[in-house]
Amino acid sequence: MKLRSIAVLGAFLFLAFAGRAQTTAFTYQGQLNSSNAPASGLYDFRFRLFDVNSNLVAGPLTNSPTGVTNGAFIVTLNFGATVFDGSDRWLEIAVRNYGNTNAYTALADGGTLYSPRIGEALVSPSGKLAQKINPPVIRHLPVGSETLAYIRSALAGVVTQGTAAGAFGGFPLNKVCVAGKTGTAEIEGKNATSVFASFAPCQHPRFVVVVMLPNSGYGADAAAPAVRAIWDGIYGLEGHKAALPGGKLPPIPGTGKAKVQR
C-alpha cells in the first residue's frame, strides 16, 4: 500500500514501539489524533514489523476498515510465530482516512468537512416537517479559496488530459464536468488496489464518488471506468436512466423543498 501525505488533503501517522517475544496473535490498543484532536471514524491501518537494524521482518498487514472513537482503537495482529524469537522488534503503523472520501468531500464543499447523517429531516405522520437534521461541522481545511479552486481545476484536468483521460474518453463532460484522481495502492505479494476518487460538477460540486477495487490493478484500469458508470447512472448519461435527473435529490416529504447534499 503506497501511503503519501498530501498537504491539504490529509496526513499519515507513523508510530513505533519496542516489543519482546510474544505469542502468535496479540492485541494492540492505540490512540489516534487528527489535527491535534482525538480522531473518530473509519481508518485504514497498515502494520509492519522491523528488527533493531530497521530490516523488515514481517508484514505488511492490512486490516478491514477500523473504527476509531474519541481517538481510541483496538486491532488484533498476527505476524506468525517464527518472527518472535526473543529479539527486539519494532512495529510501524501507517494510517489514513478510510476510502479517501473525506478529502474530496471537503474539497467539494468549499473546504468544510461535515459529519454525515443518514437522514435529512424528521417528518410527522401527517407529513409535516418536524425537525431538520443539520450535519455538524467536523473541521475546516486551513487553506484559502484560491488554493481550493486551483486543486479543483487540477483534478478536472486529470479527467481531460491526465491519468483518467483514457477511462473518460467520449464522456459528455460538457453536460457533467467530473474532477478526480486515480490511485494505485500497492500491497506486497498481491495485485494492486485500483482507486479513483471524484466529485461533480467541477465548479459547483454536489456529489462525491469514490471506488476502491482490491486486487484489480491501476486506478485508471478498473476504478475509473466504474466511477464513470456511476456518474452515468446518477445523471442519466450515455444511454443510462437517471437515478437523480439533473443531479437533484427528491424533496423532503411534505415540504416540497429539495434536500441539500452533504
C-alpha positions as CSV (number, residue, x, y, z in Angstrom):
1,M,0.0,0.0,0.0
2,K,1.5,3.3,-1.0
3,L,0.8,5.9,1.7
4,R,1.6,9.5,0.8
5,S,0.9,12.7,2.7
6,I,-0.8,15.4,0.6
7,A,-0.6,18.8,2.2
8,V,-4.2,19.9,2.0
9,L,-6.0,16.5,1.7
10,G,-4.6,14.6,4.6
11,A,-1.7,13.3,6.7
12,F,-0.5,10.0,7.9
13,L,0.7,8.9,11.3
14,F,3.7,6.7,11.9
15,L,4.3,5.2,15.3
16,A,6.9,2.6,16.6
17,F,7.3,0.7,19.8
18,A,9.8,-1.8,21.1
19,G,8.5,-5.3,21.9
20,R,9.7,-8.6,23.3
21,A,8.9,-12.1,22.2
22,Q,5.1,-12.6,22.0
23,T,2.5,-15.2,21.1
24,T,1.3,-15.6,17.5
25,A,-1.6,-13.2,17.8
26,F,-1.7,-10.1,20.0
27,T,-4.0,-7.1,20.6
28,Y,-2.7,-3.6,20.0
29,Q,-4.5,-0.7,21.6
30,G,-3.7,2.8,20.3
31,Q,-4.6,6.5,20.4
32,L,-5.0,8.4,17.1
33,N,-5.2,12.1,16.8
34,S,-6.2,14.2,13.8
35,S,-5.5,17.9,13.6
36,N,-4.4,17.9,17.3
37,A,-7.7,16.4,18.4
38,P,-8.9,12.8,19.1
39,A,-9.9,11.2,15.8
40,S,-13.2,9.4,15.2
41,G,-14.5,7.5,12.2
42,L,-13.2,4.7,9.9
43,Y,-9.5,4.4,9.1
44,D,-7.2,2.2,7.1
45,F,-4.2,0.8,9.0
46,R,-1.0,-0.9,7.8
47,F,1.4,-2.7,10.1
48,R,5.0,-3.8,9.5
49,L,7.5,-5.4,11.9
50,F,11.2,-4.5,11.9
51,D,14.3,-5.6,13.8
52,V,16.6,-3.2,15.6
53,N,18.6,-2.6,12.4
54,S,15.5,-1.4,10.6
55,N,15.3,-4.5,8.5
56,L,11.7,-5.6,7.6
57,V,10.9,-8.8,9.4
58,A,7.2,-9.3,8.6
59,G,4.2,-7.5,7.0
60,P,2.6,-5.5,5.8
61,L,-0.6,-6.5,7.5
62,T,-3.7,-4.6,6.4
63,N,-7.0,-4.7,8.4
64,S,-10.5,-4.1,7.2
65,P,-11.6,-0.5,8.0
66,T,-11.1,0.1,11.7
67,G,-13.4,2.1,13.9
68,V,-11.8,4.9,15.9
69,T,-13.8,6.5,18.7
70,N,-12.5,9.6,20.6
71,G,-9.0,8.6,19.4
72,A,-9.1,5.0,20.7
73,F,-8.8,1.9,18.5
74,I,-8.0,-1.8,19.0
75,V,-6.7,-4.2,16.4
76,T,-5.6,-7.9,16.5
77,L,-2.4,-8.6,14.7
78,N,-0.8,-11.9,13.7
79,F,2.6,-11.9,12.1
80,G,3.2,-15.7,12.7
81,A,5.1,-17.5,15.4
82,T,8.6,-17.5,13.8
83,V,9.1,-13.8,13.9
84,F,9.2,-13.6,17.7
85,D,12.3,-15.4,18.7
86,G,13.2,-13.3,21.7
87,S,14.8,-10.4,19.7
88,D,13.6,-6.9,20.0
89,R,11.0,-5.9,17.4
90,W,9.6,-2.6,16.3
91,L,6.1,-2.1,15.0
92,E,5.5,0.5,12.4
93,I,1.9,1.7,12.0
94,A,0.6,3.8,9.0
95,V,-2.9,5.1,8.9
96,R,-5.1,7.1,6.6
97,N,-8.8,8.1,6.3
98,Y,-10.8,5.1,5.0
99,G,-11.6,5.4,1.3
100,N,-10.3,9.0,1.0
101,T,-13.9,10.3,0.8
102,N,-13.3,12.9,3.5
103,A,-10.7,14.8,1.5
104,Y,-12.8,15.0,-1.6
105,T,-16.0,15.8,0.3
106,A,-14.2,18.8,2.0
107,L,-12.9,20.0,-1.4
108,A,-16.3,19.7,-2.9
109,D,-17.9,21.6,0.0
110,G,-15.6,24.6,-0.2
111,G,-13.2,23.4,2.4
112,T,-15.7,22.4,5.1
113,L,-15.9,18.8,6.3
114,Y,-19.3,17.8,7.7
115,S,-20.1,14.8,9.7
116,P,-22.5,12.7,7.5
117,R,-26.0,11.9,8.6
118,I,-28.3,9.3,7.1
119,G,-31.5,11.3,7.5
120,E,-32.2,14.8,6.2
121,A,-35.3,15.6,8.4
122,L,-37.9,14.2,10.7
123,V,-41.4,14.2,9.3
124,S,-44.5,13.7,11.4
125,P,-47.2,11.0,10.5
126,S,-49.3,13.8,9.0
127,G,-46.4,14.6,6.6
128,K,-45.3,17.9,8.2
129,L,-41.7,18.7,8.7
130,A,-41.0,18.2,12.4
131,Q,-37.2,18.8,12.5
132,K,-34.4,19.3,10.0
133,I,-31.2,17.3,10.7
134,N,-28.2,19.6,10.1
135,P,-24.9,17.8,9.8
136,P,-22.3,19.2,12.3
137,V,-19.1,20.6,11.1
138,I,-16.0,18.5,11.8
139,R,-13.4,20.9,10.6
140,H,-12.4,23.5,8.0
141,L,-9.4,23.0,5.7
142,P,-6.7,25.5,6.6
143,V,-6.4,26.8,3.1
144,G,-7.8,29.8,1.1
145,S,-10.4,29.7,-1.6
146,E,-7.8,30.3,-4.3
147,T,-5.9,27.2,-3.3
148,L,-9.1,25.1,-3.3
149,A,-10.1,26.5,-6.7
150,Y,-6.6,25.5,-8.0
151,I,-6.9,22.0,-6.7
152,R,-10.4,21.5,-8.2
153,S,-9.1,22.8,-11.5
154,A,-6.1,20.4,-11.4
155,L,-8.4,17.4,-10.6
156,A,-10.6,18.3,-13.5
157,G,-7.5,18.2,-15.7
158,V,-6.9,14.6,-14.6
159,V,-10.1,13.6,-16.5
160,T,-9.4,15.6,-19.7
161,Q,-5.7,15.2,-20.1
162,G,-4.3,13.2,-17.2
163,T,-4.2,9.6,-16.0
164,A,-8.0,9.2,-16.2
165,A,-8.3,10.7,-19.7
166,G,-8.5,7.3,-21.3
167,A,-11.1,6.0,-19.0
168,F,-13.3,9.0,-19.6
169,G,-12.7,9.3,-23.4
170,G,-16.0,10.3,-25.0
171,F,-17.7,11.0,-21.7
172,P,-20.1,14.1,-22.1
173,L,-18.1,16.4,-19.9
174,N,-19.9,19.3,-21.4
175,K,-23.0,18.1,-19.6
176,V,-21.4,17.0,-16.3
177,C,-17.9,18.0,-15.6
178,V,-16.1,15.4,-13.4
179,A,-13.0,16.0,-11.4
180,G,-10.9,13.3,-9.8
181,K,-7.7,11.4,-9.3
182,T,-6.5,7.9,-10.0
183,G,-4.7,6.0,-7.3
184,T,-2.9,2.7,-7.1
185,A,-2.4,1.2,-3.6
186,E,0.3,-1.5,-3.7
187,I,0.3,-4.5,-1.3
188,E,3.4,-6.8,-1.2
189,G,2.6,-10.1,-2.8
190,K,-0.7,-9.1,-4.3
191,N,-2.1,-7.2,-7.2
192,A,-2.6,-3.5,-6.6
193,T,-5.8,-2.0,-5.3
194,S,-7.4,0.3,-8.0
195,V,-8.7,3.6,-6.7
196,F,-10.5,6.5,-8.3
197,A,-11.9,9.4,-6.2
198,S,-14.0,12.1,-7.9
199,F,-16.7,14.8,-7.5
200,A,-19.0,16.6,-9.8
201,P,-19.9,19.0,-11.2
202,C,-16.4,20.5,-11.2
203,Q,-17.2,24.1,-10.3
204,H,-20.3,23.5,-8.2
205,P,-19.9,20.0,-6.7
206,R,-22.9,18.2,-5.3
207,F,-21.7,14.6,-5.1
208,V,-18.5,12.6,-4.3
209,V,-17.9,9.2,-5.8
210,V,-15.0,7.0,-4.7
211,V,-14.3,3.4,-5.9
212,M,-11.7,1.1,-4.4
213,L,-11.3,-2.3,-6.1
214,P,-8.8,-4.7,-4.4
215,N,-6.6,-6.9,-6.5
216,S,-7.5,-5.2,-9.7
217,G,-4.6,-3.1,-11.0
218,Y,-4.1,0.6,-11.7
219,G,-6.6,3.2,-10.8
220,A,-7.2,4.1,-14.5
221,D,-7.8,0.4,-15.4
222,A,-10.7,-0.6,-13.1
223,A,-11.8,2.0,-10.6
224,A,-12.1,4.9,-13.1
225,P,-14.3,3.1,-15.5
226,A,-16.5,2.0,-12.6
227,V,-16.8,5.7,-11.4
228,R,-17.7,6.7,-14.9
229,A,-20.6,4.2,-14.9
230,I,-21.8,5.6,-11.6
231,W,-21.9,9.2,-12.9
232,D,-23.8,7.9,-16.0
233,G,-26.3,6.3,-13.6
234,I,-26.7,9.4,-11.4
235,Y,-27.2,11.9,-14.3
236,G,-28.6,9.6,-17.0
237,L,-25.8,9.9,-19.4
238,E,-24.6,7.7,-22.3
239,G,-27.9,5.9,-22.6
240,H,-28.5,5.3,-18.9
241,K,-31.6,6.1,-16.9
242,A,-31.1,8.9,-14.5
243,A,-31.3,8.0,-10.8
244,L,-31.3,11.7,-9.9
245,P,-32.5,13.7,-13.0
246,G,-30.5,16.9,-13.3
247,G,-28.5,15.8,-10.2
248,K,-31.3,16.9,-7.9
249,L,-32.3,14.9,-4.9
250,P,-36.0,14.3,-4.3
251,P,-37.8,16.8,-2.0
252,I,-38.4,16.2,1.7
253,P,-41.9,14.7,2.0
254,G,-44.5,17.3,3.0
255,T,-42.3,20.3,2.3
256,G,-41.7,20.4,-1.4
257,K,-38.1,21.5,-0.7
258,A,-35.2,19.7,-2.2
259,K,-32.7,18.1,0.1
260,V,-29.2,19.6,0.4
261,Q,-26.5,17.0,-0.4
262,R,-23.7,16.6,2.2
